[in-house]
Amino acid sequence: MLSPDMNQALSKIETIALRKKHVSDVCTLFFKSDPLKIIRAAGQYMYDEAGHKYLDCMNNVAHVGHCHPAVVKAATDQNALLSTNSRFLHDNLSLLAHKLTSVFPEPLKVGIFCNSGSEANDLALRLARRFTQRHDAIVLDK
């Protein structure tokens, strides 16, 4: 049951134990020896389970900050109507592309949309293959 004051179901220790049991260690945490348990965010700040406030300089913070009311409402309205990816035809993607590219010079009239890092990586690989006409790839890690 979620604690209404802290919006969390588990203690930090319980969360760590459950994560170690069910989440692969390839999904790394920041600050491994004492990870922050972030339970909410607003604007440019994130808050841990003890209520400490942190300026978010590491996360993928949207330009308007965490939980901006206008963004939350727009996302809620869109998700209530349709939540899908860009591989299906829908007016909103084409209209957004038109609006964005209208402010750019002619060579920049085509955009690419991704909704996640993995989708961006997949797209980068497809672009490289199209450009080079080659299909082999090497992945290096550390």
GUGUKOL-426308 format. One line per 2 residues: their letters; for each residue x, y, z of N, C-alpha, C. Coordinates in steps of 0.001 Angstrom, whole numbers. Atoms other than C-alpha are relative to their C-alpha. Layout:
<pts>
A> X,Y,Z,X,Y,Z,X,Y,Z ~ ...
</pts>
This chain:
<pts>
ML> 847,-1183,0,0,0,0,891,1244,0 ~ -789,-1223,76,1356,3411,-925,-246,890,1211
SP> 92,-970,-1078,2093,5798,1891,-396,1334,-613 ~ 469,-1228,654,102,8946,1024,959,1162,145
DM> -899,-1126,-196,2723,11276,2468,1266,-104,-836 ~ -1242,159,748,5689,9823,580,-198,-691,-1345
NQ> 280,602,1301,4028,8068,-2386,943,-1159,-316 ~ -875,1145,220,6064,4900,-1947,-584,-1223,698
AL> 518,1243,-548,5187,1291,-1294,1045,-732,829 ~ -1082,756,-622,8580,-4,-154,1032,923,620
SK> -1136,-749,-534,11434,1156,2009,1121,-41,-1036 ~ -1135,-30,918,14679,2003,213,708,-1358,-11
IE> -665,1303,-102,16248,-1262,1468,-815,-1072,-731 ~ 866,975,694,13247,-3288,223,47,205,-1514
TI> -63,-299,1429,13379,-1523,-3142,1303,-505,-600 ~ -1307,478,475,17099,-2279,-3521,4,-1522,-96
AL> 18,1469,-6,16594,-5948,-2578,-858,-550,-1142 ~ 884,453,1074,13685,-6355,-5004,622,257,-1365
RK> -669,-316,1266,15619,-4634,-7774,1133,-984,-278 ~ -1107,953,183,18668,-6863,-7216,-518,-1376,-405
KH> 570,1319,286,16429,-9934,-7403,-631,-72,-1388 ~ 822,68,1208,14347,-8992,-10448,442,881,-1161
VS> -468,-877,1074,16284,-6404,-12502,1466,-331,-268 ~ -1367,358,367,19441,-7344,-14389,978,1085,414
DV> -1012,-972,-403,22632,-5703,-13176,593,763,-1182 ~ -407,-833,1131,23244,-4444,-16708,-784,1310,-9
CT> 763,-1233,-197,20595,-1854,-15795,582,685,1235 ~ -761,-553,-1117,22953,202,-13653,-727,1158,681
LF> 514,-1106,-791,22095,2701,-10938,1072,1073,140 ~ -919,-1046,-422,23667,6063,-10232,279,-213,1484
FK> -376,48,-1411,25519,6097,-6907,-246,-1390,592 ~ 235,1401,-371,25706,2289,-6508,77,-274,1498
SD> -156,322,-1418,26914,2289,-2886,-1151,541,843 ~ 1139,-579,-718,24015,4487,-1759,-906,706,-1010
PL> 803,-610,1062,21561,5020,-4616,-1114,899,550 ~ 1110,-871,-369,19045,7833,-4447,-1304,-694,-366
KI> 1340,507,306,15465,6615,-4198,-868,1229,-257 ~ 773,-1175,406,13666,9323,-6122,-1469,-403,-65
IR> 1423,370,-36,9933,9313,-5455,-913,1009,-694 ~ 804,-970,743,8748,12489,-7165,921,1070,-559
AA> -757,-1091,595,9869,15449,-9222,-951,1128,-352 ~ 772,-1181,412,8684,18954,-10021,995,1034,-493
GQ> -907,-991,566,10282,21558,-12235,1365,-605,-235 ~ -1368,480,195,14048,21113,-12185,492,-836,1178
YM> -403,714,-1209,14073,19252,-8856,-599,-1407,76 ~ 470,1337,-342,13764,15620,-7780,96,-119,1522
YD> 68,149,-1447,12952,14483,-4249,144,-1470,369 ~ -168,1379,-442,14063,11369,-2391,-1042,-356,1060
EA> 993,504,-942,12110,9274,104,27,726,1342 ~ -97,-765,-1250,13325,11452,2989,-408,1456,-189
GH> 419,-1368,278,12128,14633,1296,1126,927,-404 ~ -1122,-844,441,15606,15877,295,-206,414,-1454
KY> 191,-606,1322,15566,18128,-2766,1330,-3,-754 ~ -1210,65,836,18074,17608,-5616,-248,740,-1311
LD> 50,-628,1313,18713,19820,-8628,342,-1082,-1020 ~ -186,1090,951,18372,17397,-11546,877,462,-1155
CM> -956,-310,1066,21479,17782,-13699,401,-1250,-768 ~ -429,1263,598,21718,14126,-14761,-1104,-684,-794
NN> 1105,725,603,18305,12869,-15748,-376,615,-1346 ~ 485,-512,1290,16616,13326,-19099,-1135,986,255
VA> 998,-994,-377,14831,16471,-17941,-519,706,-1250 ~ 608,-757,1097,12409,17983,-20393,336,1479,181
HV> -376,-1407,-60,13103,21623,-21217,-901,815,914 ~ 904,-722,-897,10104,22686,-19147,25,-591,1404
GH> -126,591,-1326,11135,20559,-16161,-908,-1204,190 ~ 823,1157,-352,9513,17602,-14456,-1433,439,291
CH> 1407,-125,-406,5731,17407,-14221,-601,1380,-263 ~ 578,-1309,324,4989,20776,-15856,-1491,-203,-274
PA> 1444,230,137,1183,21127,-15630,-502,-16,-1448 ~ 456,-31,1396,753,22011,-19316,423,-1264,-740
VV> -487,1220,645,2871,19025,-20417,-771,-1213,516 ~ 773,1107,-583,1096,16664,-18005,-1394,-42,-607
KA> 1351,-33,579,-2303,17818,-19318,19,-434,-1457 ~ -77,377,1415,-1252,17519,-22964,248,-1501,-152
AT> -289,1439,75,192,14029,-22376,-1212,-818,423 ~ 1197,701,-467,-2903,12946,-20438,-1082,22,-1068
DQ> 1015,-112,1059,-5226,14248,-23152,352,-900,-1177 ~ -409,823,1143,-3195,12517,-25895,-103,-1481,335
NA> 70,1414,-380,-2917,9230,-23990,-1435,-485,130 ~ 1412,379,-73,-6677,9254,-23429,-574,-248,-1396
LL> 460,154,1375,-7101,9462,-27208,753,-1104,-731 ~ -830,937,748,-4185,7467,-28622,1418,36,540
ST> -1396,90,-417,-791,6256,-27452,665,-1065,-853 ~ -639,935,919,1258,4686,-30223,1329,581,-455
NS> -1292,-493,480,4532,5085,-32060,-155,664,-1363 ~ 31,-775,1244,5461,7023,-35182,-75,-867,-1257
RF> 83,874,1178,5213,3981,-37467,-1425,-164,-514 ~ 1373,-59,488,1450,4458,-37750,-273,1416,-484
LH> 323,-1306,554,70,7310,-39832,-992,715,911 ~ 885,-825,-816,-1478,10071,-37722,294,1463,-301
DN> -150,-1419,331,-2064,13779,-38366,1016,719,886 ~ -825,-776,-933,-232,14994,-35248,1485,-15,-351
LS> -1422,76,340,3195,13756,-36350,314,867,-1218 ~ -227,-793,1221,2918,15315,-39814,-157,1487,271
LL> 209,-1410,-328,1556,18576,-38412,1153,545,845 ~ -1129,-440,-807,4323,18785,-35810,1249,156,-851
AH> -1169,-88,882,7006,18069,-38421,-80,1255,-861 ~ 191,-1197,823,5564,20797,-40647,262,1270,820
KL> -162,-1171,-857,5433,23295,-37770,1478,208,373 ~ -1410,-111,-384,9002,22546,-36627,884,403,-1170
TS> -884,-266,1137,10593,22565,-40073,-309,1327,-682 ~ 329,-1281,623,8822,25768,-41078,945,1118,433
VF> -919,-1040,-478,11387,27738,-39063,1446,-270,-410 ~ -1350,366,412,14424,26016,-40606,239,319,-1469
PE> -297,-206,1417,16217,26713,-43902,-294,-1265,-803 ~ 403,1085,909,15440,24506,-46913,744,-1323,198
PL> -658,1305,-148,18141,21851,-46356,-464,-784,1241 ~ 429,649,-1250,16579,21096,-42942,-1522,-139,66
KV> 1457,97,57,12985,20441,-44004,-530,-1395,290 ~ 417,1367,-330,12922,16769,-42957,459,-295,1413
GI> -346,300,-1383,12839,15618,-39345,-66,-1489,292 ~ 27,1371,-479,13291,12390,-37456,-530,37,1428
FC> 596,28,-1330,11189,11553,-34406,271,-1335,676 ~ -239,1206,-807,12116,9083,-31690,-632,224,1369
NS> 603,-144,-1323,10379,8384,-28408,816,-643,1107 ~ -826,629,-1032,13195,6567,-26606,1434,-115,-500
GS> -1392,208,373,16923,5973,-26556,176,-1212,-879 ~ -147,1208,813,16512,2479,-27956,-519,229,-1412
EA> 502,-318,1335,14413,3794,-30833,996,881,-745 ~ -1014,-859,620,17060,6465,-31493,1203,-824,-449
ND> -1114,872,386,19799,3800,-31505,-349,-823,-1224 ~ 450,776,1154,17796,1654,-33919,-9,876,-1249
LA> 50,-917,1133,17238,4653,-36170,1409,376,-463 ~ -1381,-335,366,20940,5603,-36067,634,-1140,-795
LR> -535,1157,718,21844,2078,-37180,-602,-79,-1410 ~ 628,34,1328,19309,2198,-40017,519,1121,-904
LA> -555,-1104,792,20602,5607,-41138,1413,-319,-466 ~ -1372,367,370,24209,4368,-41095,-8,-1043,-1113
RR> 81,1030,1041,23220,1335,-43148,-429,594,-1337 ~ 438,-633,1253,21415,3496,-45700,1128,820,-602
FT> -1063,-872,474,24287,5946,-45948,1192,-792,-533 ~ -1195,759,380,27087,3342,-46142,-291,-1150,-956
QR> 392,1173,784,25149,623,-47985,630,-1284,562 ~ -567,1172,-679,26695,-1818,-45489,-898,-366,1167
HD> 918,451,-1050,24910,-3904,-42899,696,-538,1244 ~ -717,490,-1177,27631,-5126,-40530,219,1144,984
AI> -232,-996,-1036,28138,-3344,-37222,842,-626,1104 ~ -773,419,-1161,30518,-3559,-34287,-456,830,1167
VL> 407,-701,-1215,29404,-2676,-30781,1113,-116,1025 ~ -1046,-39,-1006,32015,-1615,-28245,-599,502,1304
DK> 477,-436,-1299,31338,-1294,-24542,1180,87,940 ~ -1099,-287,-933,33885,235,-22174,1300,-416,-589
</pts>
